[in-house]
Amino acid sequence: MESIQGLESLYLKENTAVTLGKFDGVHRGHQKLIKRTRDLECRGCKSVVMTLNKNTLEFLLTDLERKKMLDNMGISFLVECPFVPEIIQMPPEVFVNEILVARLHAKYIVVGEDFRFGYRRQGDVKTLMQLQKKYGYCLDVIKKERYQGSDISSSFIKRELKKGNMELVNTLLGYPYVVSGEVLHGRKIGRTLGMPTTNLKPDAEKLLPPNGVYFSYVLIEDKRFHGVTNIGCKPTVGEKFRGVETYIFHFDEDLYGKNIEVQLLTFKRPEMKFDSLEELKEQMNKDISLGREYFNE
């Protein structure tokens, strides 16, 4: 997959099938749009995902996590369109003509029922329908993916994530919630207790569930391990940042400087402060034992 950032280098020679949206989370609703766009490659078009993101500090996926996921889905081009005045103030028809048609050579446009774009969000599905014949593309409108009577959306997922409802979050996403990053040097408290752990410091914009202990999968170089993950500030030892610390079953190799992926499966208990390291060790042993039961080890 080729990634294009900004407008200066935005020009494709090939005819394309383009889907547009925020794609925060690449949840099951987004996946329907992406699959349809990818399927249109059989008609001689390159598939394009164009993201239109507002500035926010609460993303379900970081840019790198989203790129990896879209690459795995077989998309040809990712266009990350900045939320800048040049785009914000562009009238809907100008956006269609100058961006989608002139720069991307869109022959197919794939959007959700509630898609809006252009100056003051004046453009919608009706606008795209009216402009089809004039600009020579076909519009494909995809119905919302629903779960138990509710539309699946990033805001729905974020609400449940903040409650720690990981099973529901993962059902809405269609995959386990991911926290990834480079393994950092910690204070090695876990190693001194006989339970070595890995430490990640997520990007500032990454939305995390409540502080506490979770059972997790850990992906290391495409191999999957079972783990027990603590999210929080480790109040017993007084960390100054909110991190993601994981004990990985049957693994004791050096991971410092390597990138790993932690997939959160279920919330077990809130983060706790203990009076001593011995009490912390005792609780960690209990968590690991319960983790083994959870994974049926």
Contacts in CASP RR format, 6 or more apart in sequence:
PFRMAT RR
TARGET T0000
AUTHOR 0000-0000-0000
METHOD contacts of the structure
MODEL  1
MESIQGLESLYLKENTAVTLGKFDGVHRGHQKLIKRTRDLECRGCKSVVM
TLNKNTLEFLLTDLERKKMLDNMGISFLVECPFVPEIIQMPPEVFVNEIL
VARLHAKYIVVGEDFRFGYRRQGDVKTLMQLQKKYGYCLDVIKKERYQGS
DISSSFIKRELKKGNMELVNTLLGYPYVVSGEVLHGRKIGRTLGMPTTNL
KPDAEKLLPPNGVYFSYVLIEDKRFHGVTNIGCKPTVGEKFRGVETYIFH
FDEDLYGKNIEVQLLTFKRPEMKFDSLEELKEQMNKDISLGREYFNE
1 67 0 8 1.000
1 70 0 8 1.000
1 71 0 8 1.000
1 74 0 8 1.000
1 75 0 8 1.000
1 76 0 8 1.000
1 77 0 8 1.000
1 78 0 8 1.000
2 76 0 8 1.000
2 77 0 8 1.000
2 78 0 8 1.000
3 67 0 8 1.000
3 77 0 8 1.000
3 78 0 8 1.000
3 80 0 8 1.000
4 10 0 8 1.000
4 77 0 8 1.000
4 78 0 8 1.000
4 79 0 8 1.000
4 80 0 8 1.000
5 80 0 8 1.000
5 82 0 8 1.000
6 79 0 8 1.000
6 80 0 8 1.000
6 81 0 8 1.000
6 82 0 8 1.000
7 81 0 8 1.000
7 82 0 8 1.000
7 86 0 8 1.000
7 87 0 8 1.000
7 99 0 8 1.000
10 79 0 8 1.000
10 99 0 8 1.000
10 103 0 8 1.000
10 104 0 8 1.000
11 103 0 8 1.000
12 46 0 8 1.000
12 48 0 8 1.000
12 77 0 8 1.000
12 103 0 8 1.000
12 104 0 8 1.000
12 105 0 8 1.000
13 105 0 8 1.000
14 45 0 8 1.000
14 46 0 8 1.000
14 105 0 8 1.000
15 44 0 8 1.000
15 45 0 8 1.000
15 46 0 8 1.000
15 105 0 8 1.000
15 106 0 8 1.000
15 107 0 8 1.000
16 45 0 8 1.000
16 46 0 8 1.000
16 47 0 8 1.000
16 48 0 8 1.000
16 77 0 8 1.000
16 104 0 8 1.000
16 105 0 8 1.000
16 106 0 8 1.000
16 107 0 8 1.000
16 108 0 8 1.000
17 37 0 8 1.000
17 40 0 8 1.000
17 41 0 8 1.000
17 43 0 8 1.000
17 45 0 8 1.000
17 46 0 8 1.000
17 47 0 8 1.000
17 48 0 8 1.000
17 106 0 8 1.000
17 107 0 8 1.000
17 108 0 8 1.000
17 109 0 8 1.000
17 110 0 8 1.000
18 37 0 8 1.000
18 48 0 8 1.000
18 49 0 8 1.000
18 50 0 8 1.000
18 100 0 8 1.000
18 104 0 8 1.000
18 106 0 8 1.000
18 108 0 8 1.000
18 109 0 8 1.000
18 110 0 8 1.000
19 33 0 8 1.000
19 34 0 8 1.000
19 36 0 8 1.000
19 37 0 8 1.000
19 47 0 8 1.000
19 48 0 8 1.000
19 49 0 8 1.000
19 50 0 8 1.000
19 109 0 8 1.000
19 110 0 8 1.000
19 111 0 8 1.000
20 50 0 8 1.000
20 51 0 8 1.000
20 52 0 8 1.000
20 109 0 8 1.000
20 111 0 8 1.000
20 115 0 8 1.000
20 117 0 8 1.000
21 50 0 8 1.000
21 51 0 8 1.000
21 52 0 8 1.000
21 111 0 8 1.000
21 115 0 8 1.000
22 51 0 8 1.000
22 52 0 8 1.000
22 53 0 8 1.000
22 54 0 8 1.000
22 154 0 8 1.000
23 30 0 8 1.000
23 49 0 8 1.000
23 51 0 8 1.000
23 66 0 8 1.000
23 70 0 8 1.000
24 53 0 8 1.000
24 59 0 8 1.000
24 60 0 8 1.000
24 61 0 8 1.000
24 66 0 8 1.000
24 154 0 8 1.000
25 59 0 8 1.000
25 60 0 8 1.000
25 61 0 8 1.000
25 66 0 8 1.000
25 154 0 8 1.000
25 157 0 8 1.000
25 173 0 8 1.000
26 34 0 8 1.000
26 61 0 8 1.000
26 66 0 8 1.000
26 69 0 8 1.000
26 70 0 8 1.000
26 173 0 8 1.000
27 60 0 8 1.000
27 145 0 8 1.000
27 152 0 8 1.000
27 153 0 8 1.000
27 154 0 8 1.000
27 157 0 8 1.000
27 172 0 8 1.000
27 173 0 8 1.000
27 174 0 8 1.000
28 145 0 8 1.000
28 147 0 8 1.000
28 152 0 8 1.000
28 172 0 8 1.000
28 173 0 8 1.000
28 174 0 8 1.000
29 142 0 8 1.000
29 144 0 8 1.000
29 145 0 8 1.000
29 152 0 8 1.000
31 73 0 8 1.000
31 145 0 8 1.000
31 174 0 8 1.000
32 142 0 8 1.000
32 145 0 8 1.000
33 110 0 8 1.000
33 111 0 8 1.000
33 112 0 8 1.000
33 142 0 8 1.000
34 47 0 8 1.000
34 49 0 8 1.000
34 70 0 8 1.000
34 73 0 8 1.000
34 75 0 8 1.000
35 73 0 8 1.000
36 110 0 8 1.000
36 140 0 8 1.000
36 142 0 8 1.000
37 47 0 8 1.000
37 48 0 8 1.000
37 49 0 8 1.000
37 75 0 8 1.000
37 108 0 8 1.000
37 110 0 8 1.000
38 47 0 8 1.000
38 73 0 8 1.000
38 74 0 8 1.000
38 75 0 8 1.000
40 47 0 8 1.000
40 108 0 8 1.000
40 110 0 8 1.000
40 140 0 8 1.000
41 47 0 8 1.000
41 76 0 8 1.000
43 107 0 8 1.000
43 108 0 8 1.000
45 107 0 8 1.000
45 108 0 8 1.000
46 76 0 8 1.000
46 77 0 8 1.000
47 74 0 8 1.000
47 75 0 8 1.000
47 76 0 8 1.000
47 77 0 8 1.000
48 75 0 8 1.000
48 76 0 8 1.000
48 77 0 8 1.000
48 78 0 8 1.000
48 79 0 8 1.000
48 104 0 8 1.000
48 106 0 8 1.000
49 70 0 8 1.000
49 75 0 8 1.000
49 77 0 8 1.000
49 78 0 8 1.000
49 79 0 8 1.000
50 79 0 8 1.000
50 81 0 8 1.000
50 104 0 8 1.000
51 66 0 8 1.000
51 78 0 8 1.000
51 79 0 8 1.000
51 80 0 8 1.000
51 81 0 8 1.000
52 81 0 8 1.000
52 83 0 8 1.000
52 87 0 8 1.000
52 117 0 8 1.000
53 80 0 8 1.000
53 81 0 8 1.000
53 82 0 8 1.000
53 83 0 8 1.000
54 83 0 8 1.000
55 83 0 8 1.000
56 205 0 8 1.000
57 204 0 8 1.000
57 205 0 8 1.000
58 158 0 8 1.000
58 205 0 8 1.000
58 207 0 8 1.000
59 205 0 8 1.000
59 206 0 8 1.000
59 207 0 8 1.000
60 154 0 8 1.000
60 157 0 8 1.000
60 158 0 8 1.000
60 161 0 8 1.000
60 173 0 8 1.000
60 177 0 8 1.000
60 207 0 8 1.000
61 69 0 8 1.000
61 178 0 8 1.000
62 180 0 8 1.000
62 202 0 8 1.000
62 203 0 8 1.000
62 205 0 8 1.000
62 206 0 8 1.000
63 80 0 8 1.000
64 180 0 8 1.000
65 178 0 8 1.000
65 180 0 8 1.000
67 78 0 8 1.000
70 78 0 8 1.000
79 104 0 8 1.000
81 87 0 8 1.000
81 99 0 8 1.000
87 95 0 8 1.000
87 118 0 8 1.000
88 118 0 8 1.000
88 119 0 8 1.000
89 119 0 8 1.000
90 98 0 8 1.000
90 99 0 8 1.000
90 118 0 8 1.000
90 119 0 8 1.000
91 118 0 8 1.000
91 119 0 8 1.000
91 122 0 8 1.000
92 117 0 8 1.000
92 118 0 8 1.000
92 119 0 8 1.000
92 122 0 8 1.000
92 123 0 8 1.000
92 127 0 8 1.000
93 127 0 8 1.000
93 131 0 8 1.000
95 117 0 8 1.000
95 118 0 8 1.000
96 127 0 8 1.000
96 128 0 8 1.000
96 131 0 8 1.000
96 135 0 8 1.000
97 135 0 8 1.000
100 106 0 8 1.000
100 109 0 8 1.000
100 135 0 8 1.000
100 137 0 8 1.000
101 135 0 8 1.000
101 136 0 8 1.000
101 137 0 8 1.000
106 137 0 8 1.000
107 136 0 8 1.000
107 137 0 8 1.000
107 138 0 8 1.000
108 137 0 8 1.000
108 138 0 8 1.000
108 139 0 8 1.000
108 140 0 8 1.000
109 128 0 8 1.000
109 137 0 8 1.000
109 138 0 8 1.000
109 139 0 8 1.000
109 140 0 8 1.000
110 140 0 8 1.000
110 142 0 8 1.000
111 125 0 8 1.000
111 128 0 8 1.000
111 139 0 8 1.000
111 140 0 8 1.000
111 141 0 8 1.000
111 142 0 8 1.000
112 125 0 8 1.000
112 141 0 8 1.000
112 142 0 8 1.000
112 143 0 8 1.000
112 144 0 8 1.000
113 125 0 8 1.000
113 141 0 8 1.000
113 142 0 8 1.000
113 143 0 8 1.000
113 144 0 8 1.000
114 125 0 8 1.000
114 144 0 8 1.000
115 124 0 8 1.000
115 125 0 8 1.000
115 128 0 8 1.000
116 122 0 8 1.000
116 123 0 8 1.000
116 124 0 8 1.000
117 123 0 8 1.000
117 124 0 8 1.000
125 139 0 8 1.000
125 141 0 8 1.000
128 139 0 8 1.000
129 139 0 8 1.000
132 138 0 8 1.000
132 139 0 8 1.000
144 151 0 8 1.000
144 152 0 8 1.000
145 151 0 8 1.000
145 152 0 8 1.000
146 152 0 8 1.000
147 171 0 8 1.000
147 172 0 8 1.000
150 156 0 8 1.000
152 172 0 8 1.000
156 172 0 8 1.000
157 169 0 8 1.000
157 172 0 8 1.000
157 173 0 8 1.000
158 207 0 8 1.000
160 168 0 8 1.000
160 169 0 8 1.000
160 172 0 8 1.000
161 169 0 8 1.000
161 177 0 8 1.000
161 207 0 8 1.000
161 209 0 8 1.000
162 207 0 8 1.000
162 209 0 8 1.000
162 210 0 8 1.000
163 209 0 8 1.000
163 210 0 8 1.000
164 209 0 8 1.000
164 210 0 8 1.000
164 267 0 8 1.000
165 267 0 8 1.000
166 177 0 8 1.000
166 209 0 8 1.000
166 214 0 8 1.000
166 264 0 8 1.000
166 265 0 8 1.000
166 266 0 8 1.000
166 267 0 8 1.000
167 265 0 8 1.000
167 266 0 8 1.000
169 177 0 8 1.000
169 209 0 8 1.000
170 176 0 8 1.000
170 177 0 8 1.000
170 265 0 8 1.000
175 263 0 8 1.000
176 216 0 8 1.000
176 217 0 8 1.000
176 263 0 8 1.000
176 264 0 8 1.000
176 265 0 8 1.000
177 209 0 8 1.000
177 263 0 8 1.000
177 264 0 8 1.000
178 261 0 8 1.000
178 262 0 8 1.000
178 263 0 8 1.000
178 264 0 8 1.000
179 200 0 8 1.000
179 202 0 8 1.000
179 206 0 8 1.000
179 208 0 8 1.000
179 244 0 8 1.000
179 261 0 8 1.000
179 262 0 8 1.000
179 264 0 8 1.000
180 200 0 8 1.000
180 259 0 8 1.000
180 260 0 8 1.000
180 261 0 8 1.000
180 262 0 8 1.000
181 200 0 8 1.000
181 202 0 8 1.000
181 259 0 8 1.000
181 260 0 8 1.000
181 261 0 8 1.000
182 200 0 8 1.000
182 257 0 8 1.000
182 258 0 8 1.000
182 259 0 8 1.000
183 198 0 8 1.000
183 199 0 8 1.000
183 200 0 8 1.000
183 255 0 8 1.000
183 256 0 8 1.000
183 257 0 8 1.000
183 258 0 8 1.000
183 259 0 8 1.000
183 260 0 8 1.000
184 199 0 8 1.000
184 200 0 8 1.000
184 201 0 8 1.000
184 256 0 8 1.000
184 257 0 8 1.000
185 199 0 8 1.000
185 256 0 8 1.000
186 199 0 8 1.000
187 237 0 8 1.000
187 239 0 8 1.000
188 196 0 8 1.000
189 234 0 8 1.000
189 237 0 8 1.000
189 277 0 8 1.000
189 280 0 8 1.000
190 196 0 8 1.000
190 197 0 8 1.000
190 247 0 8 1.000
190 284 0 8 1.000
191 197 0 8 1.000
192 277 0 8 1.000
193 277 0 8 1.000
193 280 0 8 1.000
193 281 0 8 1.000
193 284 0 8 1.000
194 281 0 8 1.000
195 247 0 8 1.000
195 281 0 8 1.000
195 284 0 8 1.000
195 285 0 8 1.000
195 288 0 8 1.000
196 247 0 8 1.000
196 252 0 8 1.000
197 245 0 8 1.000
197 246 0 8 1.000
197 247 0 8 1.000
197 248 0 8 1.000
198 218 0 8 1.000
198 245 0 8 1.000
198 246 0 8 1.000
198 248 0 8 1.000
198 255 0 8 1.000
198 260 0 8 1.000
199 243 0 8 1.000
199 244 0 8 1.000
199 245 0 8 1.000
200 243 0 8 1.000
200 244 0 8 1.000
200 245 0 8 1.000
200 246 0 8 1.000
200 260 0 8 1.000
200 262 0 8 1.000
201 241 0 8 1.000
201 243 0 8 1.000
201 244 0 8 1.000
202 208 0 8 1.000
202 242 0 8 1.000
202 243 0 8 1.000
202 244 0 8 1.000
208 231 0 8 1.000
208 242 0 8 1.000
208 244 0 8 1.000
209 231 0 8 1.000
209 264 0 8 1.000
209 267 0 8 1.000
210 231 0 8 1.000
210 267 0 8 1.000
210 270 0 8 1.000
211 231 0 8 1.000
211 232 0 8 1.000
211 233 0 8 1.000
211 242 0 8 1.000
211 270 0 8 1.000
211 271 0 8 1.000
212 230 0 8 1.000
212 231 0 8 1.000
212 232 0 8 1.000
212 267 0 8 1.000
212 268 0 8 1.000
212 269 0 8 1.000
212 270 0 8 1.000
212 271 0 8 1.000
213 228 0 8 1.000
213 229 0 8 1.000
213 230 0 8 1.000
213 267 0 8 1.000
213 268 0 8 1.000
213 269 0 8 1.000
213 270 0 8 1.000
213 271 0 8 1.000
213 287 0 8 1.000
214 228 0 8 1.000
214 229 0 8 1.000
214 230 0 8 1.000
214 231 0 8 1.000
214 264 0 8 1.000
214 265 0 8 1.000
214 266 0 8 1.000
214 267 0 8 1.000
214 268 0 8 1.000
215 226 0 8 1.000
215 227 0 8 1.000
215 228 0 8 1.000
215 229 0 8 1.000
215 265 0 8 1.000
215 266 0 8 1.000
215 268 0 8 1.000
215 290 0 8 1.000
215 291 0 8 1.000
215 294 0 8 1.000
215 295 0 8 1.000
216 226 0 8 1.000
216 227 0 8 1.000
216 228 0 8 1.000
216 229 0 8 1.000
216 246 0 8 1.000
216 262 0 8 1.000
216 263 0 8 1.000
216 264 0 8 1.000
216 265 0 8 1.000
217 224 0 8 1.000
217 225 0 8 1.000
217 226 0 8 1.000
217 227 0 8 1.000
217 262 0 8 1.000
217 263 0 8 1.000
217 265 0 8 1.000
218 224 0 8 1.000
218 225 0 8 1.000
218 226 0 8 1.000
218 227 0 8 1.000
218 246 0 8 1.000
218 248 0 8 1.000
218 251 0 8 1.000
218 260 0 8 1.000
218 261 0 8 1.000
218 262 0 8 1.000
218 263 0 8 1.000
219 225 0 8 1.000
219 260 0 8 1.000
219 261 0 8 1.000
219 262 0 8 1.000
219 263 0 8 1.000
220 248 0 8 1.000
220 251 0 8 1.000
220 255 0 8 1.000
220 258 0 8 1.000
220 260 0 8 1.000
221 258 0 8 1.000
225 248 0 8 1.000
225 249 0 8 1.000
225 250 0 8 1.000
225 251 0 8 1.000
226 248 0 8 1.000
226 249 0 8 1.000
226 250 0 8 1.000
226 291 0 8 1.000
226 295 0 8 1.000
226 297 0 8 1.000
227 246 0 8 1.000
227 247 0 8 1.000
227 248 0 8 1.000
227 249 0 8 1.000
227 291 0 8 1.000
227 295 0 8 1.000
228 246 0 8 1.000
228 247 0 8 1.000
228 268 0 8 1.000
228 284 0 8 1.000
228 287 0 8 1.000
228 288 0 8 1.000
228 291 0 8 1.000
229 244 0 8 1.000
229 245 0 8 1.000
229 246 0 8 1.000
229 247 0 8 1.000
229 262 0 8 1.000
229 264 0 8 1.000
230 244 0 8 1.000
230 245 0 8 1.000
230 246 0 8 1.000
230 271 0 8 1.000
231 242 0 8 1.000
231 243 0 8 1.000
231 244 0 8 1.000
231 245 0 8 1.000
231 271 0 8 1.000
232 239 0 8 1.000
232 242 0 8 1.000
232 243 0 8 1.000
232 244 0 8 1.000
232 271 0 8 1.000
233 239 0 8 1.000
233 240 0 8 1.000
233 241 0 8 1.000
233 242 0 8 1.000
233 243 0 8 1.000
233 271 0 8 1.000
234 245 0 8 1.000
234 271 0 8 1.000
235 271 0 8 1.000
235 272 0 8 1.000
235 273 0 8 1.000
236 272 0 8 1.000
236 273 0 8 1.000
236 274 0 8 1.000
236 277 0 8 1.000
236 279 0 8 1.000
236 280 0 8 1.000
237 277 0 8 1.000
237 280 0 8 1.000
244 262 0 8 1.000
246 262 0 8 1.000
247 284 0 8 1.000
247 287 0 8 1.000
247 288 0 8 1.000
249 288 0 8 1.000
249 292 0 8 1.000
249 295 0 8 1.000
249 297 0 8 1.000
266 294 0 8 1.000
268 287 0 8 1.000
268 290 0 8 1.000
268 291 0 8 1.000
269 287 0 8 1.000
272 283 0 8 1.000
274 280 0 8 1.000
274 283 0 8 1.000
291 297 0 8 1.000
END
